[in-house]
Amino acid sequence: MLHPPPRYQHSAARPAVAWPNPNIRWAVWLMVLGAALEIAAAVIASNTEPSLVPWFTARSPGVSASMVHMLAVAQGQTQAMGFVVAAPFWLVMAHANRRATSDAPRIISAVLLAEGFWSLRSFGAPRADAVVAISVIICLVGTAAVILLFSEKLPRLLRRRQSANAGSVGVA
């Protein structure tokens, strides 16, 4: 006669990890939202390739229509791949900041998000309006996440600097 397999018994329940700070929790969720927005931007970039054809046609007179279409597809796919590559970085930053015991993940996240802002510097590049709009939204989400990451540390840092400056005011 067959017997049912024994049930797996947890020897020790995993303790729930408490969030270090509600601001960190919101920053982590904003980073997850940033990853989702990056994927949405990739879909938008790949679907708006035809809107890039007039841009290339105006700047490349005498080029065949098939070549212009190929340039538009290549530009759209390049933008889409940039967004797809950025999404895992958002998730890694969210995980690192969730488990952080030091300021290193916060600083690295701020640097990576600031690096992402460079994508907005080239407004003259061929882009669809929808891609520019979602890029601005992604940058705003990143800015909010960085502000939340440092919102607890910043007041303490400013208070320390003010108290250090107050103590040295009378010294000449």
ABEGO torsion letter per residue (X at the ends): XBBBBBBBBBABBBBBBBBABAAAAAAAAAAAAAAAAAAAAAAAAAAAAAAAAAAAAAABBGBBAAAAAAAAAAAAAAAAAAAAAAAAAAAAAAAAAAABABAAAAAAAAAAAAAAAAAAABAABBBBAAAAAAAAAAAAAAAAAAAAAAAAAAAAAAAAAAAAAAAAAABX
